[in-house]
């Protein structure tokens, strides 16, 4: 993955400013932060779910079949 230098960051910020305007940038960044937070939360939940499957004794029970 290539390194992003100061000039590249400056160009990206300039493009964001032109696309969204100065008043909407905080709103866009807030939404971006919330999205990243939700993604990390989901990833942690998946990892913890995989860890629970590996614990001994938890997988011994058979799931009950639906009545029918």
N, C-alpha and C positions, 0 to 999 in steps of 0.2 A: 504494500500500500504506500503510495507516494506521500512524502511529507508536504503539508500545506504551509506555505510561508506567509509572511506578513502581507505581501502584495495580493496573493490569492484571497486571503481573508478580507482584505479591503475591497477587492472587486466583488466578492460575494455580498458583502454588506451594502455596497452601492447598488447592486442589482435588486436586493431586497427592498431597499429604500425607494427605488424607482417603481417597483411593482406594487408595493402595498401603501406607500405614503408614510409620513412620519407619525401620523396619529394611530395607524393600525398596527405598527410594528410591535408595541407591547402586547397587544391582544394576540397577535400571531405567535409571538414567542411564548406566551403563557399557554396557549393551546398546544404548542410543540412540546413544552415541558410536561404538560399533563399526559400527552400521548406517550412520551418516553417513560414516565413514571408507571403508567398502566402496562406498558410492554414489559418493564422490569418486574412488576408485580406478577404478571402472568407467567413469566419465565421462572420466577422463584416458586410459584405454586406448582408448576409442572415438575420442577426439580424435587420439591418436597414430596410430591405424589409418587415419583419414581423411587425415592428413598423409602417410603412407607411400604412399597411393594417388596422391597428387598429384606425387610425386617423379618426375622424368624418368628413363626407362631401366628402371624396375621393372615397368611394365605392358606391356613389349614382348613378353614371352614368352607364348605361348598355353598355357593349362592342358592337361595331357595327359588324354586321354579314358580312361576305365576300360576294361580289357581285357574283351572280351565278345562 
